[in-house]
Amino acid sequence: MSAARPFFWALAVITVAVLNIVGVLPDWTTIAAILTLPFFAAVTRSRCGSACGEAR
């Protein structure tokens, strides 16, 4: 995983939260954005580990 990827995820979650606070998005979008972070991080790690040849 590149070093910038966590910052992009944080920026995306903050953007969704701000849009929720302003009233543009419904409440469930912030919860969904936060809950999907571990899933996508695990998927990205799995692909990077197998592509880079790292053993688990």
Backbone as JSON, one array per atom type, in Angstrom:
{
  "sequence": "MSAARPFFWALAVITVAVLNIVGVLPDWTTIAAILTLPFFAAVTRSRCGSACGEAR",
  "N": [[0.85, -1.17, 0.0], [0.56, 2.17, -0.85], [2.11, 5.05, 0.63], [0.52, 7.28, 0.58], [-2.11, 6.47, 0.38], [-3.65, 6.0, 2.86], [-4.08, 8.66, 3.61], [-5.68, 9.6, 1.54], [-7.97, 8.07, 2.02], [-8.7, 9.09, 4.53], [-9.23, 11.73, 3.81], [-11.43, 11.32, 2.13], [-13.33, 10.28, 3.96], [-13.56, 12.44, 5.73], [-14.57, 14.36, 3.97], [-17.08, 13.24, 3.33], [-18.19, 13.32, 5.9], [-18.28, 16.08, 6.4], [-20.02, 16.91, 4.37], [-22.25, 15.61, 5.3], [-22.71, 16.96, 7.72], [-23.3, 19.5, 6.75], [-25.66, 18.94, 5.55], [-26.14, 17.86, 3.1], [-25.84, 15.15, 2.53], [-27.37, 12.05, 3.64], [-27.55, 10.67, 7.03], [-26.58, 8.0, 7.18], [-24.51, 7.78, 5.35], [-22.04, 8.67, 6.35], [-21.52, 6.79, 8.33], [-21.37, 4.51, 6.71], [-19.13, 5.16, 5.15], [-17.09, 5.15, 7.07], [-17.21, 2.5, 8.01], [-16.54, 1.0, 5.75], [-13.87, 1.42, 5.38], [-11.96, -0.39, 6.8], [-12.5, -2.76, 5.37], [-11.8, -2.2, 2.64], [-9.13, -1.56, 3.04], [-8.1, -4.02, 3.86], [-8.55, -5.56, 1.56], [-6.96, -4.2, -0.29], [-4.46, -4.6, 0.86], [-4.24, -7.37, 0.63], [-4.06, -7.73, -2.13], [-1.73, -6.26, -2.69], [0.19, -7.63, -1.18], [0.21, -10.16, -2.42], [0.93, -9.44, -4.99], [3.43, -8.3, -4.63], [4.85, -10.41, -3.77], [5.13, -11.08, -1.12], [5.28, -13.03, 1.85], [2.77, -14.26, 4.03]],
  "CA": [[0.0, 0.0, 0.0], [1.38, 3.37, -0.91], [2.04, 5.86, 1.84], [-0.51, 8.32, 0.42], [-3.46, 5.89, 0.37], [-4.42, 6.3, 4.08], [-4.47, 10.07, 3.61], [-6.81, 9.72, 0.63], [-9.13, 7.53, 2.72], [-9.07, 10.06, 5.55], [-9.82, 12.86, 3.11], [-12.75, 10.91, 1.67], [-14.22, 10.18, 5.13], [-13.8, 13.8, 6.2], [-15.45, 15.0, 3.0], [-18.43, 12.71, 3.54], [-18.68, 13.83, 7.18], [-18.6, 17.51, 6.25], [-21.26, 16.99, 3.58], [-23.33, 15.18, 6.19], [-22.95, 18.05, 8.66], [-23.94, 20.59, 6.01], [-27.02, 18.5, 5.26], [-26.23, 17.41, 1.72], [-25.95, 13.7, 2.53], [-28.06, 11.49, 4.8], [-26.69, 10.24, 8.13], [-25.99, 6.67, 7.0], [-23.33, 7.81, 4.47], [-20.83, 8.78, 7.17], [-21.31, 5.48, 8.94], [-20.94, 3.6, 5.65], [-17.76, 5.52, 4.76], [-16.17, 4.71, 8.12], [-17.22, 1.05, 8.1], [-15.92, 0.39, 4.58], [-12.42, 1.63, 5.41], [-11.19, -1.61, 7.08], [-12.69, -3.74, 4.3], [-10.97, -1.86, 1.49], [-7.73, -1.65, 3.44], [-7.74, -5.44, 3.84], [-8.52, -5.99, 0.16], [-5.78, -3.6, -0.91], [-3.29, -5.28, 1.44], [-4.17, -8.71, 0.07], [-3.56, -7.63, -3.51], [-0.35, -5.79, -2.68], [1.03, -8.69, -0.66], [0.38, -11.22, -3.42], [1.63, -8.89, -6.15], [4.8, -8.03, -4.26], [5.51, -11.65, -3.43], [5.38, -11.18, 0.32], [4.64, -14.14, 2.55], [1.96, -13.83, 5.18]],
  "C": [[0.9, 1.23, 0.0], [1.16, 4.2, 0.35], [0.93, 6.9, 1.77], [-1.93, 7.77, 0.54], [-4.23, 6.14, 1.67], [-4.88, 7.76, 4.15], [-5.64, 10.31, 2.67], [-8.08, 9.19, 1.27], [-9.62, 8.51, 3.77], [-9.74, 11.28, 4.92], [-11.23, 12.53, 2.63], [-13.74, 10.84, 2.83], [-14.54, 11.57, 5.67], [-14.73, 14.55, 5.27], [-16.88, 14.54, 3.17], [-19.01, 13.25, 4.85], [-19.08, 15.3, 7.09], [-19.88, 17.67, 5.44], [-22.46, 16.54, 4.4], [-23.7, 16.29, 7.16], [-23.69, 19.2, 7.98], [-25.37, 20.22, 5.65], [-27.22, 18.03, 3.84], [-26.48, 15.91, 1.64], [-26.74, 13.21, 3.74], [-27.07, 10.94, 5.83], [-25.97, 8.93, 7.86], [-24.73, 6.72, 6.14], [-22.03, 7.93, 5.26], [-20.5, 7.45, 7.81], [-20.8, 4.49, 7.91], [-19.5, 3.9, 5.23], [-16.75, 5.03, 5.8], [-16.09, 3.19, 8.19], [-16.57, 0.36, 6.9], [-14.4, 0.53, 4.58], [-11.64, 0.35, 5.73], [-11.32, -2.66, 5.98], [-11.78, -3.43, 3.11], [-9.49, -1.87, 1.82], [-7.25, -3.1, 3.41], [-7.64, -5.96, 2.41], [-7.28, -5.46, -0.54], [-4.52, -4.29, -0.41], [-3.13, -6.66, 0.84], [-3.6, -8.67, -1.35], [-2.11, -7.19, -3.54], [0.59, -6.89, -2.2], [1.26, -9.79, -1.67], [1.13, -10.71, -4.64], [3.11, -8.66, -5.86], [5.56, -9.29, -3.88], [5.81, -11.82, -1.95], [4.64, -12.37, 0.9], [3.87, -13.6, 3.73], [2.39, -14.55, 6.4]]
}
